[in-house]
Amino acid sequence: MHKIDKPTVCFIDDDPKELKIFENVFGKNFNTITAVDFISAEKAITERRQIPNLFILDLYFSITRESSAEERVRMISLQQEVAIAQNKLNSYLLSIGQSRKGGLALLSQIQSGYQNVPVIFYTRKGTLEDSEICLKAGALYVAQKPSPEKLDPSQDIYAQLEKAANREKERIAELLLCCSVSKGVFGKIRRIAKFIITNWKRP
Protein backbone atom coordinates (compact mmCIF):
# COMPACT_ATOMS: atom_id res chain seq x y z
CA MET A 1 0.00 0.00 0.00
CA HIS A 2 1.37 3.40 -0.97
CA LYS A 3 1.70 6.00 1.71
CA ILE A 4 -0.71 8.89 1.17
CA ASP A 5 1.17 12.18 1.02
CA LYS A 6 0.16 14.85 3.46
CA PRO A 7 -1.70 17.81 1.96
CA THR A 8 0.43 20.85 1.30
CA VAL A 9 -0.82 24.11 2.76
CA CYS A 10 0.61 27.57 2.20
CA PHE A 11 0.09 29.96 5.10
CA ILE A 12 0.74 33.67 4.51
CA ASP A 13 0.95 35.87 7.60
CA ASP A 14 2.73 39.17 8.18
CA ASP A 15 4.05 38.01 11.57
CA PRO A 16 7.03 35.59 11.26
CA LYS A 17 6.39 34.32 14.79
CA GLU A 18 2.86 33.28 13.81
CA LEU A 19 4.37 31.39 10.87
CA LYS A 20 6.71 29.56 13.23
CA ILE A 21 3.82 28.67 15.54
CA PHE A 22 1.92 27.31 12.55
CA GLU A 23 4.83 25.12 11.48
CA ASN A 24 5.39 23.84 15.03
CA VAL A 25 1.73 23.02 15.62
CA PHE A 26 0.63 21.73 12.21
CA GLY A 27 3.86 20.43 10.71
CA LYS A 28 2.88 16.82 11.46
CA ASN A 29 -0.49 17.17 9.74
CA PHE A 30 0.61 19.04 6.63
CA ASN A 31 3.51 19.84 4.37
CA THR A 32 3.74 23.53 5.19
CA ILE A 33 4.84 26.46 3.10
CA THR A 34 4.93 29.71 5.05
CA ALA A 35 5.56 33.24 3.86
CA VAL A 36 5.20 36.84 5.00
CA ASP A 37 3.80 38.04 1.66
CA PHE A 38 2.56 36.82 -1.70
CA ILE A 39 5.90 37.28 -3.50
CA SER A 40 7.71 35.17 -0.90
CA ALA A 41 4.98 32.52 -1.13
CA GLU A 42 5.28 32.32 -4.92
CA LYS A 43 9.04 31.97 -4.65
CA ALA A 44 8.73 29.14 -2.10
CA ILE A 45 6.12 27.34 -4.21
CA THR A 46 8.32 27.60 -7.30
CA GLU A 47 11.38 26.34 -5.42
CA ARG A 48 9.48 23.32 -4.08
CA ARG A 49 7.78 22.72 -7.43
CA GLN A 50 4.63 21.94 -5.51
CA ILE A 51 1.28 23.67 -5.87
CA PRO A 52 -0.45 23.83 -2.45
CA ASN A 53 -3.69 21.97 -1.84
CA LEU A 54 -4.83 24.95 0.20
CA PHE A 55 -3.88 28.55 0.89
CA ILE A 56 -4.44 29.93 4.38
CA LEU A 57 -4.36 33.71 4.60
CA ASP A 58 -4.02 36.08 7.53
CA LEU A 59 -7.12 38.25 7.24
CA TYR A 60 -5.80 41.27 9.15
CA PHE A 61 -2.73 41.52 6.97
CA SER A 62 -0.43 44.54 7.10
CA ILE A 63 -0.74 46.77 4.05
CA THR A 64 0.96 49.91 5.33
CA ARG A 65 3.54 49.13 7.98
CA GLU A 66 4.72 46.41 10.35
CA SER A 67 3.27 46.44 13.87
CA SER A 68 5.66 46.81 16.79
CA ALA A 69 5.93 44.19 19.54
CA GLU A 70 4.17 46.57 21.93
CA GLU A 71 1.33 47.10 19.46
CA ARG A 72 0.89 43.37 19.04
CA VAL A 73 0.67 42.93 22.82
CA ARG A 74 -2.02 45.63 22.93
CA MET A 75 -3.84 43.97 20.05
CA ILE A 76 -3.97 40.62 21.87
CA SER A 77 -5.16 42.38 25.02
CA LEU A 78 -8.02 43.98 23.08
CA GLN A 79 -8.87 40.62 21.53
CA GLN A 80 -9.17 39.18 25.03
CA GLU A 81 -11.57 41.98 25.93
CA VAL A 82 -13.66 41.05 22.88
CA ALA A 83 -13.65 37.41 24.04
CA ILE A 84 -14.92 38.50 27.46
CA ALA A 85 -17.71 40.46 25.77
CA GLN A 86 -18.56 37.43 23.61
CA ASN A 87 -18.79 35.25 26.71
CA LYS A 88 -21.10 37.82 28.27
CA LEU A 89 -23.31 37.68 25.17
CA ASN A 90 -23.33 33.87 25.23
CA SER A 91 -24.40 33.87 28.88
CA TYR A 92 -27.21 36.31 28.09
CA LEU A 93 -28.36 34.22 25.12
CA LEU A 94 -28.57 31.15 27.33
CA SER A 95 -30.56 33.12 29.91
CA ILE A 96 -33.18 33.99 27.28
CA GLY A 97 -33.33 30.46 25.90
CA GLN A 98 -31.20 30.86 22.77
CA SER A 99 -28.48 28.35 21.93
CA ARG A 100 -26.78 26.94 18.85
CA LYS A 101 -28.04 23.55 20.06
CA GLY A 102 -31.42 24.47 18.62
CA GLY A 103 -30.00 25.16 15.18
CA LEU A 104 -27.90 21.98 15.26
CA ALA A 105 -30.97 19.93 16.23
CA LEU A 106 -32.84 21.49 13.32
CA LEU A 107 -29.92 20.59 11.02
CA SER A 108 -30.12 16.97 12.18
CA GLN A 109 -33.85 16.85 11.40
CA ILE A 110 -33.26 18.29 7.93
CA GLN A 111 -30.44 15.83 7.25
CA SER A 112 -32.70 12.91 8.20
CA GLY A 113 -35.43 13.82 5.75
CA TYR A 114 -33.52 15.62 3.00
CA GLN A 115 -30.08 14.03 2.74
CA ASN A 116 -29.23 15.47 -0.67
CA VAL A 117 -30.23 19.06 0.04
CA PRO A 118 -27.39 21.37 1.14
CA VAL A 119 -27.89 23.33 4.35
CA ILE A 120 -26.36 26.64 5.37
CA PHE A 121 -26.76 28.59 8.59
CA TYR A 122 -27.70 32.27 8.48
CA THR A 123 -26.75 33.93 11.75
CA ARG A 124 -26.06 37.27 13.34
CA LYS A 125 -24.61 36.00 16.60
CA GLY A 126 -22.41 33.17 15.34
CA THR A 127 -18.69 33.06 16.10
CA LEU A 128 -15.78 31.31 14.43
CA GLU A 129 -16.21 28.47 16.93
CA ASP A 130 -19.88 28.20 15.95
CA SER A 131 -18.88 28.03 12.29
CA GLU A 132 -16.44 25.20 12.97
CA ILE A 133 -19.08 23.22 14.86
CA CYS A 134 -21.69 23.79 12.13
CA LEU A 135 -19.30 22.61 9.40
CA LYS A 136 -18.42 19.52 11.46
CA ALA A 137 -22.12 18.75 11.78
CA GLY A 138 -22.53 18.81 8.01
CA ALA A 139 -23.56 22.36 7.15
CA LEU A 140 -22.24 23.58 3.83
CA TYR A 141 -21.59 27.14 4.91
CA VAL A 142 -22.23 29.66 7.68
CA ALA A 143 -23.35 33.06 6.39
CA GLN A 144 -23.63 36.26 8.37
CA LYS A 145 -26.91 38.13 8.61
CA PRO A 146 -26.43 41.84 7.87
CA SER A 147 -26.60 44.23 10.81
CA PRO A 148 -26.92 48.03 10.98
CA GLU A 149 -23.62 49.84 11.31
CA LYS A 150 -25.02 51.36 14.49
CA LEU A 151 -28.29 50.23 16.04
CA ASP A 152 -30.60 53.10 17.03
CA PRO A 153 -32.66 51.95 20.06
CA SER A 154 -35.23 54.70 19.43
CA GLN A 155 -36.11 53.29 15.98
CA ASP A 156 -37.84 50.05 14.97
CA ILE A 157 -35.18 47.31 15.16
CA TYR A 158 -36.64 45.24 12.32
CA ALA A 159 -36.82 48.21 9.98
CA GLN A 160 -33.11 48.77 10.62
CA LEU A 161 -32.32 45.08 10.03
CA GLU A 162 -34.28 45.09 6.76
CA LYS A 163 -32.43 48.18 5.60
CA ALA A 164 -29.11 46.47 6.35
CA ALA A 165 -30.26 43.35 4.46
CA ASN A 166 -31.22 45.43 1.43
CA ARG A 167 -27.72 46.92 1.36
CA GLU A 168 -26.29 43.39 1.17
CA LYS A 169 -29.05 42.00 -1.05
CA GLU A 170 -26.99 41.22 -4.17
CA ARG A 171 -24.15 39.57 -2.25
CA ILE A 172 -26.51 37.42 -0.20
CA ALA A 173 -28.59 36.42 -3.23
CA GLU A 174 -25.44 35.33 -5.09
CA LEU A 175 -24.28 33.32 -2.09
CA LEU A 176 -27.66 31.60 -1.70
CA LEU A 177 -27.73 30.80 -5.41
CA CYS A 178 -24.28 29.21 -5.23
CA CYS A 179 -25.21 27.18 -2.15
CA SER A 180 -28.48 25.97 -3.65
CA VAL A 181 -26.82 23.98 -6.44
CA SER A 182 -26.17 20.26 -6.13
CA LYS A 183 -24.40 19.20 -2.97
CA GLY A 184 -21.89 17.23 -5.05
CA VAL A 185 -20.37 20.40 -6.49
CA PHE A 186 -19.14 21.34 -3.03
CA GLY A 187 -18.01 17.88 -1.99
CA LYS A 188 -14.31 18.54 -2.34
CA ILE A 189 -14.56 21.87 -0.53
CA ARG A 190 -16.44 20.25 2.34
CA ARG A 191 -13.94 17.39 2.60
CA ILE A 192 -11.04 19.85 2.78
CA ALA A 193 -12.87 21.97 5.36
CA LYS A 194 -13.67 18.94 7.51
CA PHE A 195 -10.09 17.69 7.25
CA ILE A 196 -8.73 21.02 8.45
CA ILE A 197 -11.25 21.34 11.28
CA THR A 198 -10.51 17.78 12.44
CA ASN A 199 -6.74 18.22 12.40
CA TRP A 200 -6.35 21.79 13.56
CA LYS A 201 -6.66 21.21 17.27
CA ARG A 202 -5.89 24.22 19.44
CA PRO A 203 -2.72 23.69 21.52
N, C-alpha and C positions, 0 to 999 in steps of 0.2 A: 504494500500500500504506500502510495506516495504521500509525503508529508505536505499538508496544505500550508502554503505560505501565509504569513500574517498580512493583513491589509496594510497598505502604506497610507499614512495620513500626513498631511503637511499643515503644520500649525504656524500661523503668522501672528506675532504679538510684538508690540513695540518695547516690551520690557524683557530683556535677556534673562532675568531671573525667573520670570514666569515660564519662559521656554525651557529652562533647566528643570524646573519643577515638573513640567509636562513630560519631559524625557524620563526623569526619575520615576514618576508615578506610572506612566503608561507604556514605557519602553518594552515591557514584557508582553503587552497585548498587541502592539503595533510596531511596524517599521516606521520610525518617525523621521520626518524632515521638518526642521524648525528654522524660522527666519524672522528677522526684525522688519522686513519690508518685502514688497512684491519682487523687486529686482533680485534680492538675495535668494528668495524662494525659487525663482526661475533658474538662477545659476546652479543652486543645489540640485534641482530636478534634472537639469541637463547633465550635470556631472555624474549623477547616479544612473542616468538613462532609465529612469523609472517614473512613469506618470502616476501620481497619487490616486488612490481609490476615493479619497475624500480630502477636501480642504476644510480646515477649521480656522476661523478668522476672529481675531479680537475685535469686538464691536466698537468699543471706545478706544479707537486707534488714533495715535497722535498725528495731527496733520500740520501743526504749526511749530511746536517745539517739544523737547523732551522734558518730562516732569522730573522735579528734583526728588531726592529720597524723602525729604520732609513733606513735600506735597503728596507723595504716595502714602505716607503714614496718615496724613489728614484725610485722604480719600477713603482709606480703609476704615478709619474711625467713623466717617459719615455713612459709609455703607452699613456699619454695625448699627447706627442709629436708625437707618431705614429698616433693618431687620427687626429691631425692637418694635417699630411702628407696625410692621407687618404682623408680628406676633400679637400685638394689641388688637389689630383688625380681626385676626383669626379667632381670638378669644371672644370678641363681640359677635362675630358671625355664628359661632357655636351657641352663644347665649340667646340668639334669636332664631335658632333652629335651622341655620344654613350650614351645609357641609358638602364637600366634594363627594362624600359617600353617596349622596342622593343621585348625583349625575353619573357616577360609576355604576350604581345599581340600574339606572335607566339604560346605560350602555349595554349592560349584560342582558337586559330584557330584549333590546333591539337585536343584539347579536344572535340570540336564540331563535328569533322569528324571521330575521332578514339577514342571513349570513353573508350574502353577496353584495349588500348595500354598504358603501363606505359611510363612516360616521365621523363628524368633526364636532368639537366642542366650541361654543361661542360664549366667551366669558369676559366679564369686566374685572373680576376680583382674582383671577387665576395668577399664579406665580410660576416661575421656572420649574419648581418642584412639582407643582400641579401638572404642568405640561409633560414632564417626564413620566409621571404616574399614569396619565391618560394615554400616552403613547404605548406604554407597557401593557395597558389593558386592551389595546387594540384599536384605539382611535387613530384616524388617519392624520389629523392635524388639530391644533388648538389655536383658534383665531381670537383676536381681541375685539371686544365690543367697543365702539367709539365712545369717548367721554368728552364732555365740554372741557375747554381749556381751563376754565374756572367756573365752578358751580355757584350759581346765585341762589341762595336759600329763599330769597323773597319771590322768586319766579317759579312757575310750574316745572318740576324736575323732569317730567316726561317730555315736555315741549323742548327742553334743553337737550335731552338725550336724542330726540328725533332730529333736531337740527344738526347735532354732531354726526349722526348716522348719515344724513343727507350729504354732508361734506365728504364722507368716505364712501359714498354710494358706489361709484365706479370700481374702486379697488375691491370692495367687498363682493360685489357682483361677479367680478372676474375670478376671485378666489373661489367662490361657491360654484361657479361653472366648472372650474378646473377639478374641484373635489368631487363633483357629481358624476364624472365619467367613471368608466369601469374600474373596479377596485384593482384589477390586474395591472393596470398601467402604473400604479404606484407601488407594486409589490417590491421592486428592488429598493426603492427609497425607504419603505417601511422596514425591510430586512436590515438595511444599513443602520437606520435609526435605532432599531431594537438592539442590534449588536453593540452599538456605542453605549446605549443606556445600561445594558447588562454589564459591560466591561469597565465602564468608567465609574468605579466606586470611589467615593470621597475618602481621602486618607484619614 
